[in-house]
Amino acid sequence: MNLDRWRTRSPLLADLADDHVAFLASVAVEEVLPPDETVFKVNSPADRFYLVDSGGIALRIAGPSKPPITIQTVGEGALLGLSWRLPPYRWQWTAQTLTDTTLIRFDANTVLSACEADPTFDNALLRVVARESSQRLQNVRLQLLDMYGRQRP
């Protein structure tokens, strides 16, 4: 699969060396999903990750006896799935398609094996996942401030 068009538009690929992008391209698989399809569920094994080619994904979480709420939506170019790189390797959210969606899927075990063999690749992917995790945490924090931060008389 050719990932060249994503080199400057995706947080996953923007800072990777050419040989690392070539490796990811060699293991990439396209998935086409309809609206309302669950991509992964909270607490299930995080054994893959994605680049969103087109469409939209809602990241949701549900509390005990509460309906799921959307924490964030991601779209074209976004890295979907961060838990594959961080212990305990279980999804922290449920991801569900909002529209017809095309994803580029990567097998986590294959990529992790390549990371073990190449510390430079490992470090580059850790930086991407850390940066994306931090940004998602910031987004949730801002959402909570918006929801609960209003001063009441």
C-alpha positions as CSV (number, residue, x, y, z in Angstrom):
1,M,0.0,0.0,0.0
2,N,1.3,3.4,-0.8
3,L,1.3,5.8,2.2
4,D,3.2,8.7,0.6
5,R,0.2,11.0,0.5
6,W,0.0,10.7,4.3
7,R,3.6,11.7,4.9
8,T,2.7,15.3,5.8
9,R,-0.9,14.9,6.8
10,S,-0.7,12.2,9.4
11,P,0.8,12.3,12.9
12,L,1.7,8.7,12.5
13,L,3.9,9.2,9.4
14,A,5.0,12.8,9.5
15,D,8.2,12.3,11.4
16,L,9.2,8.7,10.4
17,A,12.2,7.9,8.3
18,D,11.6,6.6,4.8
19,D,12.5,3.0,5.6
20,H,10.0,3.1,8.6
21,V,7.2,4.4,6.3
22,A,8.1,1.7,3.8
23,F,7.9,-1.0,6.4
24,L,4.4,0.3,7.6
25,A,3.3,0.4,4.0
26,S,4.3,-3.2,3.5
27,V,2.1,-4.4,6.4
28,A,-0.8,-2.0,5.9
29,V,-4.3,-3.4,5.1
30,E,-7.3,-1.4,4.0
31,E,-10.6,-1.8,5.8
32,V,-13.9,-0.3,4.6
33,L,-16.6,0.0,7.3
34,P,-20.2,1.2,7.2
35,P,-21.7,3.8,9.7
36,D,-22.2,2.6,13.3
37,E,-19.6,-0.2,13.0
38,T,-17.6,-0.8,16.2
39,V,-13.9,-0.7,15.3
40,F,-12.8,-1.8,18.8
41,K,-14.3,-2.0,22.3
42,V,-13.1,-0.7,25.6
43,N,-11.1,-3.3,27.6
44,S,-10.6,-5.7,24.7
45,P,-7.1,-6.6,23.5
46,A,-5.4,-3.7,21.6
47,D,-3.8,-5.8,18.9
48,R,-3.9,-3.3,16.0
49,F,-4.0,0.4,15.2
50,Y,-5.2,2.5,12.3
51,L,-4.8,5.5,10.1
52,V,-8.1,7.0,9.1
53,D,-8.1,7.3,5.3
54,S,-11.6,8.8,5.1
55,G,-14.8,9.1,7.2
56,G,-15.2,9.7,10.9
57,I,-14.8,7.8,14.1
58,A,-16.3,8.6,17.6
59,L,-14.2,7.7,20.6
60,R,-16.7,6.8,23.3
61,I,-16.8,5.6,26.9
62,A,-19.7,4.5,29.1
63,G,-20.0,4.6,32.8
64,P,-21.9,2.1,35.0
65,S,-25.6,2.2,34.0
66,K,-24.9,5.3,31.8
67,P,-25.2,5.5,28.0
68,P,-21.9,6.0,26.1
69,I,-20.7,9.5,25.6
70,T,-18.4,10.7,22.8
71,I,-15.1,12.0,24.2
72,Q,-13.7,12.9,20.8
73,T,-14.2,12.4,17.1
74,V,-11.3,11.8,14.7
75,G,-11.2,12.0,10.9
76,E,-9.0,11.8,7.9
77,G,-5.3,11.4,8.6
78,A,-5.8,10.7,12.3
79,L,-4.1,7.9,14.2
80,L,-6.8,5.7,15.6
81,G,-5.8,3.4,18.5
82,L,-3.0,4.3,20.9
83,S,-3.4,1.5,23.4
84,W,-1.5,-1.1,21.3
85,R,1.7,0.7,22.3
86,L,1.1,1.1,26.0
87,P,0.7,-1.6,28.7
88,P,-1.7,-3.2,29.5
89,Y,-2.4,-3.3,25.7
90,R,-6.2,-3.0,26.1
91,W,-8.4,-0.4,24.5
92,Q,-9.2,2.6,26.7
93,W,-12.2,3.7,24.5
94,T,-14.8,2.2,22.2
95,A,-14.3,3.4,18.6
96,Q,-17.4,3.5,16.4
97,T,-17.7,4.7,12.8
98,L,-19.9,7.8,12.2
99,T,-20.0,7.6,8.4
100,D,-18.8,5.2,5.7
101,T,-15.1,5.0,6.8
102,T,-12.0,3.7,5.2
103,L,-9.2,2.7,7.6
104,I,-5.6,1.6,7.0
105,R,-5.0,-1.2,9.6
106,F,-1.6,-2.2,11.1
107,D,-1.1,-5.4,13.1
108,A,0.4,-4.4,16.5
109,N,2.4,-7.5,17.0
110,T,4.1,-7.2,13.6
111,V,4.9,-3.6,14.3
112,L,6.1,-4.3,17.9
113,S,8.4,-7.0,16.6
114,A,9.9,-4.4,14.2
115,C,10.3,-2.0,17.1
116,E,12.2,-4.6,19.1
117,A,14.6,-5.0,16.2
118,D,15.0,-1.3,15.5
119,P,15.3,1.0,18.5
120,T,15.1,4.1,16.3
121,F,11.8,3.0,14.9
122,D,10.6,2.1,18.4
123,N,11.6,5.6,19.7
124,A,9.9,7.3,16.8
125,L,6.6,5.5,17.3
126,L,6.7,6.0,21.1
127,R,7.0,9.8,20.5
128,V,4.0,9.7,18.1
129,V,1.9,7.8,20.6
130,A,3.0,9.9,23.5
131,R,2.2,13.1,21.6
132,E,-1.2,11.8,20.5
133,S,-2.0,10.6,24.0
134,S,-1.2,13.9,25.5
135,Q,-3.3,15.8,22.9
136,R,-6.3,13.5,23.5
137,L,-5.9,14.0,27.3
138,Q,-5.9,17.8,26.7
139,N,-9.0,17.5,24.5
140,V,-10.9,15.6,27.3
141,R,-9.7,18.1,29.9
142,L,-11.0,21.0,27.8
143,Q,-14.3,19.2,27.2
144,L,-14.7,18.6,31.0
145,L,-13.9,22.3,31.7
146,D,-16.5,23.3,29.2
147,M,-19.0,20.9,30.7
148,Y,-18.3,21.4,34.4
149,G,-16.2,24.6,34.7
150,R,-19.1,27.1,34.6
151,Q,-19.4,29.0,37.8
152,R,-22.8,28.8,39.4
153,P,-24.2,31.6,41.5
